[in-house]
Amino acid sequence: MNFILWILVGVVGALIAGWIISPLVGIPTINQDVFSLPALLVSLLGAIVLLGVVNLVRRGRIR
């Protein structure tokens, strides 16, 4: 069950990054049917950040 939770958190982080970061830097999101390396990096960054935040909240510390 933990594995599914981490996947869902990663997807949500990528979506949030697409909504917040992409307009700020002028990169189209993957959700707009534009697959590019910058769009992938924005989604990856959002997923990593949200996974780190969830890890901090659940464990109380960074591994």
BAPAMI-470488 format. One record per residue: residue in one letter; y, x, z of N, C-alpha, C in turn. Coordinates in steps of 0.1 Angstrom, whole numbers. Atoms other than C-alpha are relative to their C-alpha. Last residue first. Layout:
REM residues N
{code = A, n.c2 = Y, n.c1 = X, n.c3 = Z, ca.c2 = Y, ca.c1 = X, ca.c3 = Z, c.c2 = Y, c.c1 = X, c.c3 = Z}
...
***
This chain:
REM residues 63
{code = R, n.c2 = 12, n.c1 = -9, n.c3 = 0, ca.c2 = 104, ca.c1 = 167, ca.c3 = 57, c.c2 = 3, c.c1 = 14, c.c3 = -4}
{code = I, n.c2 = 4, n.c1 = -5, n.c3 = 13, ca.c2 = 138, ca.c1 = 151, ca.c3 = 64, c.c2 = -12, c.c1 = 9, c.c3 = 1}
{code = R, n.c2 = -3, n.c1 = -14, n.c3 = 3, ca.c2 = 142, ca.c1 = 132, ca.c3 = 96, c.c2 = -5, c.c1 = 3, c.c3 = -14}
{code = G, n.c2 = -10, n.c1 = -5, n.c3 = -9, ca.c2 = 141, ca.c1 = 97, ca.c3 = 112, c.c2 = 4, c.c1 = 14, c.c3 = -3}
{code = R, n.c2 = 5, n.c1 = -10, n.c3 = -8, ca.c2 = 108, ca.c1 = 88, ca.c3 = 96, c.c2 = 10, c.c1 = 6, c.c3 = 10}
{code = R, n.c2 = 14, n.c1 = 3, n.c3 = -5, ca.c2 = 114, ca.c1 = 54, ca.c3 = 80, c.c2 = -5, c.c1 = 11, c.c3 = 10}
{code = V, n.c2 = 0, n.c1 = 11, n.c3 = -8, ca.c2 = 152, ca.c1 = 58, ca.c3 = 76, c.c2 = -14, c.c1 = -3, c.c3 = 7}
{code = L, n.c2 = -8, n.c1 = -3, n.c3 = -12, ca.c2 = 151, ca.c1 = 93, ca.c3 = 63, c.c2 = -1, c.c1 = -12, c.c3 = 10}
{code = N, n.c2 = 8, n.c1 = -9, n.c3 = -8, ca.c2 = 123, ca.c1 = 85, ca.c3 = 39, c.c2 = 7, c.c1 = 3, c.c3 = 13}
{code = V, n.c2 = 11, n.c1 = 8, n.c3 = -6, ca.c2 = 142, ca.c1 = 55, ca.c3 = 26, c.c2 = -9, c.c1 = 9, c.c3 = 9}
{code = V, n.c2 = -7, n.c1 = 9, n.c3 = -10, ca.c2 = 173, ca.c1 = 76, ca.c3 = 20, c.c2 = -11, c.c1 = -8, c.c3 = 8}
{code = G, n.c2 = -4, n.c1 = -8, n.c3 = -11, ca.c2 = 152, ca.c1 = 103, ca.c3 = 2, c.c2 = 6, c.c1 = -8, c.c3 = 12}
{code = L, n.c2 = 13, n.c1 = -4, n.c3 = -7, ca.c2 = 135, ca.c1 = 77, ca.c3 = -20, c.c2 = 3, c.c1 = 9, c.c3 = 12}
{code = L, n.c2 = 4, n.c1 = 12, n.c3 = -8, ca.c2 = 170, ca.c1 = 62, ca.c3 = -28, c.c2 = -13, c.c1 = 4, c.c3 = 8}
{code = V, n.c2 = -9, n.c1 = 2, n.c3 = -11, ca.c2 = 183, ca.c1 = 97, ca.c3 = -38, c.c2 = -5, c.c1 = -12, c.c3 = 9}
{code = I, n.c2 = 2, n.c1 = -11, n.c3 = -10, ca.c2 = 152, ca.c1 = 106, ca.c3 = -59, c.c2 = 9, c.c1 = -3, c.c3 = 12}
{code = A, n.c2 = 13, n.c1 = 2, n.c3 = -7, ca.c2 = 153, ca.c1 = 72, ca.c3 = -77, c.c2 = -2, c.c1 = 10, c.c3 = 11}
{code = G, n.c2 = -1, n.c1 = 12, n.c3 = -8, ca.c2 = 190, ca.c1 = 75, ca.c3 = -85, c.c2 = -13, c.c1 = -3, c.c3 = 8}
{code = L, n.c2 = -8, n.c1 = -3, n.c3 = -11, ca.c2 = 186, ca.c1 = 110, ca.c3 = -98, c.c2 = 1, c.c1 = -11, c.c3 = 10}
{code = L, n.c2 = 8, n.c1 = -9, n.c3 = -9, ca.c2 = 157, ca.c1 = 101, ca.c3 = -120, c.c2 = 8, c.c1 = 3, c.c3 = 13}
{code = S, n.c2 = 10, n.c1 = 8, n.c3 = -6, ca.c2 = 177, ca.c1 = 72, ca.c3 = -135, c.c2 = -9, c.c1 = 8, c.c3 = 10}
{code = V, n.c2 = -7, n.c1 = 9, n.c3 = -9, ca.c2 = 206, ca.c1 = 94, ca.c3 = -142, c.c2 = -9, c.c1 = -9, c.c3 = 8}
{code = L, n.c2 = -4, n.c1 = -8, n.c3 = -11, ca.c2 = 183, ca.c1 = 121, ca.c3 = -157, c.c2 = 8, c.c1 = -9, c.c3 = 11}
{code = L, n.c2 = 11, n.c1 = -2, n.c3 = -8, ca.c2 = 167, ca.c1 = 95, ca.c3 = -180, c.c2 = 3, c.c1 = 8, c.c3 = 13}
{code = A, n.c2 = 4, n.c1 = 13, n.c3 = -7, ca.c2 = 200, ca.c1 = 83, ca.c3 = -192, c.c2 = -12, c.c1 = 2, c.c3 = 9}
{code = P, n.c2 = -10, n.c1 = 3, n.c3 = -10, ca.c2 = 211, ca.c1 = 119, ca.c3 = -199, c.c2 = -3, c.c1 = -13, c.c3 = 8}
{code = L, n.c2 = 2, n.c1 = -9, n.c3 = -11, ca.c2 = 178, ca.c1 = 126, ca.c3 = -218, c.c2 = 10, c.c1 = -2, c.c3 = 12}
{code = S, n.c2 = -5, n.c1 = -13, n.c3 = 2, ca.c2 = 181, ca.c1 = 96, ca.c3 = -240, c.c2 = -2, c.c1 = 8, c.c3 = 12}
{code = F, n.c2 = 8, n.c1 = -10, n.c3 = -7, ca.c2 = 165, ca.c1 = 62, ca.c3 = -244, c.c2 = 5, c.c1 = 14, c.c3 = -4}
{code = V, n.c2 = -5, n.c1 = -13, n.c3 = 5, ca.c2 = 191, ca.c1 = 36, ca.c3 = -254, c.c2 = -8, c.c1 = 10, c.c3 = 8}
{code = D, n.c2 = 9, n.c1 = -5, n.c3 = 12, ca.c2 = 175, ca.c1 = 2, ca.c3 = -251, c.c2 = 5, c.c1 = 12, c.c3 = -6}
{code = Q, n.c2 = -7, n.c1 = 4, n.c3 = 12, ca.c2 = 203, ca.c1 = -10, ca.c3 = -228, c.c2 = -7, c.c1 = 4, c.c3 = -12}
{code = N, n.c2 = 1, n.c1 = 15, n.c3 = 0, ca.c2 = 180, ca.c1 = -8, ca.c3 = -197, c.c2 = 7, c.c1 = -5, c.c3 = -13}
{code = I, n.c2 = 13, n.c1 = 2, n.c3 = 7, ca.c2 = 177, ca.c1 = 30, ca.c3 = -204, c.c2 = -2, c.c1 = -15, c.c3 = -1}
{code = T, n.c2 = 12, n.c1 = 0, n.c3 = -8, ca.c2 = 214, ca.c1 = 32, ca.c3 = -194, c.c2 = -13, c.c1 = -3, c.c3 = -9}
{code = P, n.c2 = 7, n.c1 = 13, n.c3 = 0, ca.c2 = 243, ca.c1 = 42, ca.c3 = -216, c.c2 = -13, c.c1 = 1, c.c3 = 8}
{code = I, n.c2 = 14, n.c1 = -2, n.c3 = 6, ca.c2 = 261, ca.c1 = 73, ca.c3 = -203, c.c2 = -6, c.c1 = -14, c.c3 = -1}
{code = G, n.c2 = 0, n.c1 = 4, n.c3 = 14, ca.c2 = 299, ca.c1 = 70, ca.c3 = -197, c.c2 = -13, c.c1 = 2, c.c3 = -8}
{code = V, n.c2 = 1, n.c1 = -12, n.c3 = 8, ca.c2 = 300, ca.c1 = 90, ca.c3 = -165, c.c2 = -1, c.c1 = -3, c.c3 = -15}
{code = L, n.c2 = -9, n.c1 = -10, n.c3 = -4, ca.c2 = 312, ca.c1 = 62, ca.c3 = -143, c.c2 = 1, c.c1 = 12, c.c3 = -9}
{code = P, n.c2 = -14, n.c1 = 3, n.c3 = 4, ca.c2 = 295, ca.c1 = 35, ca.c3 = -162, c.c2 = 10, c.c1 = 10, c.c3 = 4}
{code = S, n.c2 = -1, n.c1 = 0, n.c3 = 14, ca.c2 = 261, ca.c1 = 53, ca.c3 = -158, c.c2 = 14, c.c1 = -4, c.c3 = -5}
{code = I, n.c2 = -4, n.c1 = -13, n.c3 = 5, ca.c2 = 265, ca.c1 = 60, ca.c3 = -121, c.c2 = 3, c.c1 = 0, c.c3 = -15}
{code = I, n.c2 = -11, n.c1 = -7, n.c3 = -7, ca.c2 = 266, ca.c1 = 25, ca.c3 = -106, c.c2 = 5, c.c1 = 13, c.c3 = -7}
{code = W, n.c2 = -11, n.c1 = 9, n.c3 = -1, ca.c2 = 244, ca.c1 = 1, ca.c3 = -127, c.c2 = 12, c.c1 = 7, c.c3 = 5}
{code = G, n.c2 = -4, n.c1 = 4, n.c3 = 13, ca.c2 = 220, ca.c1 = 28, ca.c3 = -139, c.c2 = 12, c.c1 = -9, c.c3 = 1}
{code = A, n.c2 = -8, n.c1 = -11, n.c3 = 6, ca.c2 = 219, ca.c1 = 44, ca.c3 = -105, c.c2 = 5, c.c1 = -4, c.c3 = -14}
{code = I, n.c2 = -13, n.c1 = -1, n.c3 = -6, ca.c2 = 210, ca.c1 = 10, ca.c3 = -90, c.c2 = 8, c.c1 = 11, c.c3 = -6}
{code = L, n.c2 = -8, n.c1 = 11, n.c3 = 4, ca.c2 = 182, ca.c1 = 5, ca.c3 = -115, c.c2 = 14, c.c1 = 1, c.c3 = 6}
{code = A, n.c2 = -4, n.c1 = -3, n.c3 = 14, ca.c2 = 168, ca.c1 = 40, ca.c3 = -109, c.c2 = 9, c.c1 = -11, c.c3 = -5}
{code = G, n.c2 = -10, n.c1 = -10, n.c3 = 1, ca.c2 = 168, ca.c1 = 34, ca.c3 = -72, c.c2 = 5, c.c1 = 4, c.c3 = -14}
{code = V, n.c2 = -13, n.c1 = 6, n.c3 = -4, ca.c2 = 151, ca.c1 = 1, ca.c3 = -76, c.c2 = 11, c.c1 = 10, c.c3 = 0}
{code = V, n.c2 = -5, n.c1 = 9, n.c3 = 11, ca.c2 = 123, ca.c1 = 17, ca.c3 = -97, c.c2 = 14, c.c1 = -6, c.c3 = 4}
{code = G, n.c2 = -5, n.c1 = -9, n.c3 = 11, ca.c2 = 119, ca.c1 = 45, ca.c3 = -71, c.c2 = 6, c.c1 = -8, c.c3 = -11}
{code = V, n.c2 = -12, n.c1 = -6, n.c3 = -4, ca.c2 = 117, ca.c1 = 20, ca.c3 = -42, c.c2 = 6, c.c1 = 9, c.c3 = -11}
{code = L, n.c2 = -11, n.c1 = 10, n.c3 = 0, ca.c2 = 91, ca.c1 = 0, ca.c3 = -61, c.c2 = 13, c.c1 = 6, c.c3 = 4}
{code = I, n.c2 = -3, n.c1 = 3, n.c3 = 14, ca.c2 = 70, ca.c1 = 31, ca.c3 = -68, c.c2 = 11, c.c1 = -10, c.c3 = -1}
{code = W, n.c2 = -8, n.c1 = -11, n.c3 = 5, ca.c2 = 73, ca.c1 = 42, ca.c3 = -31, c.c2 = 3, c.c1 = -2, c.c3 = -15}
{code = L, n.c2 = -13, n.c1 = 1, n.c3 = -6, ca.c2 = 61, ca.c1 = 7, ca.c3 = -19, c.c2 = 9, c.c1 = 12, c.c3 = -6}
{code = I, n.c2 = -8, n.c1 = 11, n.c3 = 7, ca.c2 = 32, ca.c1 = 7, ca.c3 = -43, c.c2 = 14, c.c1 = -1, c.c3 = 5}
{code = F, n.c2 = -2, n.c1 = -5, n.c3 = 13, ca.c2 = 20, ca.c1 = 41, ca.c3 = -29, c.c2 = 8, c.c1 = -11, c.c3 = -8}
{code = N, n.c2 = -12, n.c1 = -9, n.c3 = -1, ca.c2 = 24, ca.c1 = 29, ca.c3 = 7, c.c2 = 4, c.c1 = 5, c.c3 = -14}
{code = M, n.c2 = -12, n.c1 = 8, n.c3 = 0, ca.c2 = 0, ca.c1 = 0, ca.c3 = 0, c.c2 = 13, c.c1 = 9, c.c3 = 0}
***
